[in-house]
Every structure is written in C-alpha cells, then in structure tokens.
C-alpha cells in the first residue's frame, strides 16, 4: 500500500473543515476519500 502525499494547503484546509463543520468526521473523511484514521493522526 503506497502512502499518499498531501500538500500543506490540503492538510490545513481539511483540519479547518473538520474543526468548523457540523458534519461527522467520518463523513468528511469519506467525502475527501481519506481513511478515517488519517484525520485523527
């Protein structure tokens, strides 16, 4: 399994989305095609 590389801009915007959204973190991860554990690291 290859590790995906994400830009700092993507990381920052994803964290802000998770913090400021009323959506569940699992929904955000699914929408962005991320493993749920990736958002928790």
N, C-alpha and C positions, 0 to 999 in steps of 0.2 A: 504494500500500500504506500503510495507516494504522499509526502507531505505537501500540502498546498501552501503557497506563499501569498500572503495578503499585504497590500500596501498599508502604510501607516494611516493614510486617509480613510481607507475602508475600515480598519480596526477602530479608529476614533469614532467614525460615524455609527458603526454598529454598536459600540458601547453606549453612545449617547441615545441611540434608538431604544436600546434595552432599558436604560435608566429612565427615560422620559415617556415611554409608551405605556399605555394601559394594557397592551397585548401581553399574553403569556410569553415568557422567554422561549418556550418550546415552539410556539407559533412563529416567532421571529426567526429562530434558527431554521425552521423548515422553509419559510419563505425565502431565506437567503441561501438555501442549500448548504447549510452548515450542520455539522454534528452538534447536538445539544451540549456536549461536554466542552466543545471548543469555546462556547460563550462563557463557560464557567471558569476557564483557566486564566 
